Amino acid sequence: METSTRQTPGDSRHAEHAYEAIAPVYDDFTAHHDYRLWIGKLLELGAAHGLQGDTVLDVACGTGKSFIPMLEHGWQVTACDISPSMAELARAKAGNAVRIEIADMRELPVYGSFDLVCCLDDAVNYLHTAAELEQALRAMAANMAPHALLIFDSNTVTQYRGFFAEQFEMEMNGRRMIWEGRVDGTFGPGDIAEASFSFEAIDGSGPTVPPELHRQRHHPESEVRAAIDGADLELVGLYGHHHDGIPHQPMSEEDHTKAIYIARLKGTI
């Protein structure tokens, strides 16, 4: 039965459990995403808001699909992820070019003073309360140089009423991917969306991923703005985009699938 869950905090390590399970097939699952285009557009947005320098901290880096284009743009990358398996796959791609650590964004160590801190691919939606979001943003802010920017994205209500309500199967690289969204028409701002994700080997070979529940919370714009302010940050840009990754203003919860937030430390220009 399809459901949406209202304001129910999940397991504090839910994201780690979910991504440990799907790490072997994550790149297949996201193969249709054009990360080079998307990251290029985000860097252009950053430049429009005064982004300078060449050091970046990629929080919740996954298998490295977000930081590979940054390396190609000449950035010096430090990265972290909550999932050891995802981080290991990222290390395999980056070699010695990137320092990659295991970290929960809510308890993020200070790795340095970076020109850019980013947290992409709806990673913040695995935080199930506004307090957790503020905690994570504060930890990211502690890694920002005085002139730095923070760029992060968050899924919109439209994304949850769409993708998280769908049920489908598709074949890729000899495996069958099964997605079972559990959101119904009652989903609203601040609700928690659930979807089950699994992979089956069609020919009996290759990794099989049993059904794994993913739980994400929609963060209303008002709460995100409050979390940014509470983390001693100032919002300088808000954009929305569809699946094509092209940013637009104004951001619309009804028209866009993602919201892109750009912030800087308070008191800086």
N, C-alpha and C positions, 0 to 999 in steps of 0.2 A: 504494500500500500504506500502510495506516495505521501510524503509528509514534509513539512518544514518545521524546524524546532525553534522556539522563541527564547532567546536569552539564556540558553543552557550551556554553561561552561563545559568544555570537554577535557579529556585527559591532557594534563599539562605537557606531556611528551607526545601528543598525538601525531604531530607532523613528523617527528623522528620515526615513529613506528610505520606510518604510512609510506614514507619515502624509502625506508630501508627495504620494504617489500617490493616496491616498483623500480628500484634503482636499475636492475638489469635490463629493463625494457623502456626506461624513461625516454631515451633518445628516439626510439621508434614512435612512442606516443606523441612526441612533440615535433616529429620530422617535418610537418607541414608548416611550422612557424618559421618565418623569415627573420632570424635574429639579426643578421647583418643590417637589413633595412631598418628594423625596429631600434636597435641600439644606435645606429647612425642618426635617426630622427631624434632620439632622446638626447644625444650629444649636441645636436643642433639647437634643441630647446635650451639645454644648459648654457651654450655659448650666448644665446640671446639674453640670458639672465646673468651674464658676467662670469661664466665658468672659465677658470684659468688654471694652469698647472698641468701635471701629468701623472699624479698618483691617485689611485682609486681603491676603495675598499668595497668589494662586492659581497654584500651580506645575503645569506641564503643562496649561494651561487649554484647549487645543484650540481649537475655534471659539467658545468663550465660553459654551457651554451651562451650565457650572457657575457662572460668576460672574454671569450675568444675574439669577438669583434673589437673589444676594447684594446686588446693586445695589437690587433691589426691597425688600430688608429694611433698606436704609439704610446698607450698608457702603461704605466708600471702598476701591476695588479697585485693586491693582497685580497684573499677571498676566504670565506668560511661558510660552513653549512652545518646544520644540526645532525644530518645523517652521515655516519662514517662511510657507508657504502657509496653514497652520492659523491662525497669528497674524494674518495679513492678513484672513482671514474674521472673526476675533474683532474686529479693529479696525473692520471695516465695521458690525458690530452695535453696538459700544460708542461709536463716535464719539470725542469728547474726554473722555468720562466715565471712561475707564480708561487707565492707562499700561500698555502691552503691549510686552514685550521678547522677544527671541529668546535662549533660554538652554537649556543642557543641565543637568538637575537635579543631575548629579554635580559640575558646575563652576559652580554657581549664584552669581552675584555677590551682594553685600550691597546690596539695594535700599532697606533701611530697617529700622526696628524696629517690627514689626507685632504687633497684638493676636491675630491668628489667621493661621496658615500652613496651607494645605491642599494636598493632592496627591491628586486623585480619579480615578475611572474606570480603575482598575487600571493607572495609569501606572507604578507601581513594579515591576510584573511584567515590564516591558521591560528591567529591570536583571537581568542573567543570573548574577550572583554575589552572595553575601552581603556581600562586600567593597564592591561597587558600591552596594548598598543602604545600608550604613553611611555610605559617602562622601556619598551624596545626603542622608541624614537629617542628617548633620553640617552640610552646606551650608544646609539648611532651618533648622536650629537657630540658625545665625548671623544669621538674619533675624527672630528672635523677640524681642519685648520680654520683660523679666523675668517678667511675669505671663502671658505668652501661652500659647496651646495650639497644638499641631500635630495635625491630623486627616488621616489618609490611609487608603486602603482597599487590600486585596490579595485577589486571587481565591483561592478555596479549591480543594482537590482535586476537590470535587463539581462545580464550574464547569468544570474542565478535562475531567473524565470525561463531562460532559454536552455543553455547547455546543461545545467543541473536538473532540468526537467526532462531531458531526452533519455531514451533508451535505444541503444543500437549496438550492432556488432560489425566489425570490419576485419579484413584479413590483411596482414602486412608481414613480409619477411618470414613466411611459413608459420605464422602464429595468428590466432584469432583473438582480437581485443574485444572485450565485452564491457560496455559502460551502462550502468543502470542508475540514472538520476532519480532522486526521491523527492524532488521539490514539486509542489502543486501550486495552484493558482492563488493560494492564500499568502504566498511568500511576500514579506514586506521588509522595510528598512530595519536593520539590526537583527534580523533573523539568522539562524544557522541553517545552512544547506548541507545536505548529505548526498553522497553518490558512492556507489560501489564500482570498483574497477578491477578487472582481472584479465590475464592473458592465458591462453591455452596453446600448446604446441599442436599444430594440425597433423604433422607427420610423426609425432612422438619424440622429436628431438628438440633441443633448445630449452631455454628457461621457461618454466610455467609459474605464473603468479596467481595464487588463489585469491578469491574475492577479498579486497581490502577496502575498508570504509574510509572515505575522505570527508572530513567535516570542516567547512569554512563558514566564517561569519561575515555578513555584509556589514561594513562600517559606514554609517551615514556620514555625509559630508560634514555636518555640524560637529559630530564626535571627532572626526579626523582633525578638523580645525582646532578643536579644544585640546586634543592630544599634542598637536604641533606646538601650540602655545604653552601647554604645561611642560613641554620638554625644552623650554627656553629657545624655541625656534620661531621663525617668522615665515609665513607662507608668502612666496613671491610669484608663484605660477600654478594654475590649475587648468588642466587640459583633459579632454576626453577623446577616446578613439574607438573605432570598430575593430574587427578582426584584421583589417589591413594594416594596422599599426600607425596610421597617419593621424597625428594629433590635431585637434580642433578646439576652438573656444566658441561659446562657453561649454563647459562640461555638462552633459545631461544624463541623469540616471536612466531616463527613458530611451534615449537615442544611442548612447554609447555602451560598450561592453566593459571598458576600463576607464578609471580615473587616474590621471598622472599628477602627482603632487610634487612641487619643487619648493624647497625651503632653504633658509640660511639661518645662521646663528643670530639671535637678537642683538641689535646694536652694531651690526656690520653693514657695510655698503659695498 
